[in-house]
Amino acid sequence: MLNFDRDRFLAIQSGALALAGPIHAAIGAALAGGAKNIFFLGTGGAAILMQPAALMLQRRSGFPAFMEIAAELVASGHHALGRDSIVVIPSLSGTTKESVATLDYCRERGATVIALVGHSDTPLGLKADHAFVNFAEDDTSSESFYLQSLLVALSVMAHRSEFPGYDGTVAELATLPQHLLAAKRAFEPEAERLAEAFRTEPYHIITAAGGSWAEAWYYGMCILEEMQWIRTRPVHAADFFHGTLELVEKGVSVIVFKGEDAYRPLTDRVEKFVRDFTDKVTVLDTARFAMPGVSAETRALVSPVVLATILERLSAHLEVKRNHPLTTRRYYKKVSY
């Protein structure tokens, strides 16, 4: 595979899953201490990657879960944030200034802060009540954050007797790194083909639903826009027919991300429509990748992880075909803002 380190990838994703026990213990201690809600707070892409976990709790648990824009919360406050709150903050560097400000704000209000970081000797790693460290880099961090935040959500539900299959699910997740590696290998030829097709494409409409919506939003904003300077229009599949459909015509690229959760029919509807009006439709469907031993329920939970892992292959080929390294920036961390 192009520019890919197999051993590094497996070590990072296995490292994320190895945090299952410590995360479970920390969540158990917080709940035993009287925690009454949980906030998922972060900045930029790392925050987006926690959305599937927050969505799971909001729709399957009786434990109040909030997914907030951290900068807005710090600016305005939140009536539910306080001593009875668990706050989860991800930051690969552990130094993201907005996330550090959020941590300080939440600690001042007595919340229990869990940091998910790539380095321990950082402001977030040092200041959090619980810092879970798993080294990663940009090309491996998406899966890592998806998995760590999923473990947080599963632990909350398990401690509340809302997810009786917790042990079995964690055991299935332990096999995921090898399945992700197999998915990358299977997708590699298509990744190169799509990179060639997308090389000069001016913009893409990207759509998804459910847990996979986070990956559509993330890939459009944090990869294609930030790292490739390609204009995108991420739109939730449920909103596609309330405005964005009018942009669809011959020659317009539409990318449909399909997961395996209950929200799949929303993307089926978009796919059916766009095939009638544009000749550039790309469907990335996690159901095509075999994962022996992984149940349908767990497959639904990890659909965004699978999408992230195959899209990394597309990114690897895009930077070569467009002669635009993924590390190239004009403004990010280069000018004051």
N, C-alpha and C positions, 0 to 999 in steps of 0.2 A: 504494500500500500504506500502511496505517495506521502513522503515526509511524516511518517507515523512511527512512534515508538511503542511497540506492543507491551513491553514489560512495564514501562512507565504508566501507560493507560490502565493496565490491570491493577497495578499497585494503588493507584489513586482511587479507583472505584471500589476496590476491596477495602481500602482504608476508610472510605465513607461508611460502608456497611459495617465495618468493625466497631463503629461508634454506637451501634444499636443498644448494647448493654449500658454504657455510661449515660446515654440520652434517656433511656428508660428509667434509670435510677434517679436522674436529676428531675425528670417530670414527676416521678412518684413522690419525691421529697417535697416538691413545690405544691402538689395537690394535697399531700398530708399536712402541709403547713397552712392550708386554707385558701389556696389560689382559686379564684372564681371565674377567671377569663384568661384568654391568651391573645396577644397581639403579634402579628407578623409585620415587622418594620424593617425596611432596608432602603437602599438607594439604587436607582438604575436597574440594570439587568439582574443583579443578585436579588433584588426585591421581587421582580417579576417571577423568578424561578420558584418562589415560595407559594405562588398563587394556587397551584393544584392542592397543596397540603391544606391551605386555608379553606379552599372550596370544599374539600372533603369533610372538614370539621363542621363547616356551616350547614352542610346538607345531610350529614349522617350522625352528628353528635348533638347532645343537649348542652354541651359546654360552649359558652359564648366565645366565638373566634372573630377577630377583627383583622382585616387586611387594609392597612392605611398607608397613605403617602406620608413618609416620615417627616419630610420638611413641613407639610401642612399641619401635622399633629403638633410639632414643636411650636409652630407659629400660633396655633389656636387653642391647643389643649384638647383633651378628650375626657368626657365625664366618667367613662368607665375605667380609665387608667389610674392605677394607684397601688397600694400595698398588696392588694389581692390579685395582682396581674402578673402573668408570665409574659415576657417580651423576648421575641426571637429576632436577632439581628445578624444577617450574613454579610461578610465582606472578605473577599479573597485576600486583599492586602492587609486587612485589619486596621487600615489607616484612613479610610474614606471619611472626609471631614463631616459630611452630613450625617453619616452613621455614628460617628463619635459624638456629635452633638445630640443625636437622638438617645444614645446610651446615657449620656450625662443627664439629660432631661428626665428619662425614665427612672434612673437611679435616685434622683432627687425626690421623686414621688414615691419611692419605696418599692418599686416593682422589682421582681426577680428577673435578671437579664441573662439570657443564654446567647452567647456569641458563637457563630459558625465561621471560623477563620482558617486561612492557610498558613498563618504564622502566629506563634504564641507571644513573642516578645514585641507586641504592638499595642496601641491604645485600647483597641477592642479586646484583644487577648488578655490584657492585664487588668482591665477595669470590670469585666463581666463577672457575674456571680459564678457562672459556669462557662468556660471557654472550651469548645470542642475544635480541635485542630486537625485538619487534614490538608496537607500540602497539595496544591493543584496549580495548574497554569491555565491560561485562557482557553486552550483547546480541550481541556478536560474538566473545567469547573462546572459546566452546566449540569452534567450528570451527577456530579458530587453534591451540589446544592439541592437539586431535585430530591435525591435520595435521603440526604440528612433531614430536610424539612418534612419529607414523608414519614421518616422514623419518628419525628416529634409528634406528628398528628396521630400516627398509629399508637404511640405510647399513651397519649392522652385518652384515647378511646379504650385502650386495653385496661388501663387503671380504673376506668369508670365502668368496666364490664360491658362496653358497647362494641367490642371487637373481639369475640371469643377465639377467632382464628389467628390471633397475633403471632404466636410461636411458629405456626406453620407458614405464615406469610413471611416472617423474617428468615426462616430457613429457605424459602423459595428465592427471596431476594439475594441470599448469599451466592446463588448460582448465576446471578444476573451478569456480572462482569464478562464471563465467558460467552454468554448469549449476545451481549453487546458487541463483543469482538467479532463474533460470527456475522452479526448484522452488518458491521462495517465491511467485512470482506465481501459479503454478498452484494452490497450496494456500490462497491468501488467502481465497477464499469459504468453504472448509471450515473454516478457522481461526476465522472469525467465527461460523459456525454452531456449532462445538464450544464456543467460549467462551460462547455463550448457553446451551447445554445444560449446561455445567459450572458456570455462574455460582453456583448455589446447591447444588451437589453437596457432601455432607459429607465424603466421602472416596473415594479411588480405589485399586483394586488395579492395579498396573502391572507388566507382565512382559515379558521378552525373553530372548534367549540369545546366546551368542557375543559378537562385538564390540559388538552392539547392547545387551547387558545393561548396559554402562556408562552408556548414555544413559538407560535406564529408572531406574537407581539415581540418577543425577545429576538428572534432571528431577523425580523425586519429591522428593528431599531438598533440592536447592539452589534449585529454582524454586517448585514448588507449596507446599512446607513453609516454606522460608525467606522467599520473596518474596510468597507469597499466603496463608500461614497455613492451608493446606488439608491435612488429614491424608491421608497416603498409605501404602500397603503395597507397596513394591517387592519383588518376589520373582522369582528366576530361574525360567525356564520349566521347568528340570529339577527344581526343588524344588516346583513348584506343586502336584503331586499327593501331597505329603508333609506336608500340613497346611493350606495356604491354600485348597485347593479347598472346605473345609468352610465358608468364609465366603461362598461364592457362592450367591446366591438372587435372586429377582426384586427389582429395584430397586437392586442393587449394581453400581456402575460398574467395569468391567474394561477396561483399556487394554492392547492387545497391540502391541508394537513388533516389526516383522518386517524383518530385514535380508536380505541375499542371499548369506550365507556358508553353510558346511556345516551350521550349527546351526539353520537355518530349520525343519526338521521338528519341532523341539522346540516352537516357537511354533505351528506348524500344529496340533499335538496339543491345546495349551491352547485355541486358538480353537474347535476342534471341540467341546470339552467345554463351554465356558462359554456357547456359543450355545444350548445345551439348557436352561440353568438361570437365566439372567438376560436381561432385555430391554435392558440397557445395556452393549453391547459396542462398543468403538471399536478398529478395526484401522488402524494407521499402517504402511504397507508401502512401502519405498523402491523396490520394483520398478515402481511405477506411474509413476515420473518418468523421462522420456527424458533420456539423456545421450549424444548421438551422438558416436562416436569413442572412447568409454570402454569398455574391454574388460570382460568378465564378471569377471575376476580383480580388476581395480581397483575395479569397482563393489562387490564383496564387501568390499574393504578400507575403502571410504569410506561404507558404510551408516550407521555412527553419525554421520558428519558430515552426511549428508543428513537424518537424523532430527533432529539438533540444529538445522539451519537451518529446517526447517518448524515445529518446535516453538516457535521464537522468534516466529513469526507468531501462534501460539496465545497465547503469553504477552502479546504486544502487545495483543491483543483482550481477554484476561482482565482485565488491569489497568484497562481502561476500563469494561468491563461490570460489574466488581465494585467500581468506584470505590476501588481499592486499588493505588496506584502500586507498581511493582516495587522501588522504592528504600526503601519504608517498612519500618522495623525497630522492634522493641520492645527487643531485647537486644543484637543483633550490633553490636559496636563502640560500644555505648552504655553498657553497664555492665561492671564488672570480673567476670571469670570465669576 
